[in-house]
Amino acid sequence: MEAGRDFTSEDIARKHPYVMKFFAQNLMDCRDKAIQTKRIEKMISIRFGDQIGIMSLPTEPFTEIGLAIKKASPFPLTIIAALGMGEVGYVGLPEHYCHGGGYETSPSPSKADRDVGVKMIEAAVRMLN
């Protein structure tokens, strides 16, 4: 940005032209520079009797993802372990990707797409049950 400073959350909220250009360029990179190599990320569930379940996710999930998994879990205590067996990065739900940006949900050819959070919830629930 001007004078070489980083942009801030206030710049995002005010839709500063530089910020809008930055996110538009990221969106174009998603289309033009899509990563073609396969990534292998793993999810692991561990059970301790019928009282404790641990679900390991290869992401930094938004709170709503962890809460959805815990709610659907058959265990009284369900622990979500983030960044286990991979590093997909931040993962939210589809509605988190339509608010105009933020570093967690900005478009990127190397980050998870907007539907990964829902798919992870579904997979985690299947694994815990």
N, C-alpha and C positions, 0 to 999 in steps of 0.2 A: 504494500500500500504506500501511500505518500510517506516520504521520509523513511522508508524501509521498515515501518512497524508492522507487526502482525495484526490481523483483524481480530476483533473481539466479538463477544456475544451481542453487544450493543450494535455493532456494525451489521451483524446478521439480522437483528430485529428491525433495524432501520432500512434494510435492503440497500446498503451502500453499493454503488455501481461496481466497485472492485470485487466485492463479495459475490454479487450476482454473476459477474464474469467468471470468477473462480469456480462456482458450482456448475455453471453452464459448461465450462471446459472439462470438468470432471465427468459430467454426463456424456459429453462427446467422446471422451476417452473410453468410457464403458462400451460404447459402440465400436470405436475404431481400434482399440487396443485390448480387446478381450483376451484373457489368458486362456490358452488352449490346452495347457497341460493339466492332467488329472491330479487332484489332491486327495489324499487319503486321510480322513479325520475319523476318530473313533469315539463312540459313546459307550460307557461301561456302567452297568448297574451292579451294586453289591447289596446283599441282604444279610441282616443279622436277625435270624429267627423271623418272627412275624411282627416285630416291633420297630425295627430300624431299617430304612432303605437309603442308600447313597446313590445319587445319579451324577455321573461325571460328564460334563459337556465340554467340547473343544472350543468354547466361545467365552466371551464376556457377555452373558445374557442380560437383557433388560429385566428389571424386577418382575414385570408381569409374566415373563416366561417361567421364572422360578416359582412364582405363586401358583400359576396354572398347573405345573407339574406336581407341586405339593398337594394341591386341592384334589387332584385325580389319583394320587398315590394311595395304595391300600395300607400304607404304614402310618402309625401314629406320629412317628418322627421321620421325616424325609429331609435329607441333607443334599443340597446342590453344590457340587464342586466345579468351579469355573476353571477354564483353561487346562483341562485335563485331556491328555492324548491328542493335542492339536492346538492350533491357534488361528481360528477363523477370524477373530476380531470381535467387534461389537455386533450383537444380533438383537434386533427388536422385532416387533410385530408389524404387519403391513401398514397400520395407521401411523407408525412412527416415521415412516419414510415420506410422508406427504406434507410435512410442515416447513419445507423450504431449507432444509439443511441442518447443520450442526456436524461436528466432526464424527460423531458416532454413526450417523445415518446418511452422510453425504455419499453421492454416487462414486463408485470406484471400480475399476476392472478387477481389482484383487480382493474385494470384500464380498461377503455373502449377499445374495439377493434378498429382496423384501419378503419372500415366502419361507425362508429358511427357519425362522423362529417358530412358525406354526408347525412345520415338519418336524422340528426337534421336539416340540411338546408332544406331538403324536407318537413319535418313536420312543421317547422317554416313558410315556404312560404305558405303552405296550411292553417295554422292557421291565418295568416295575411290577406289572400285573402278571 
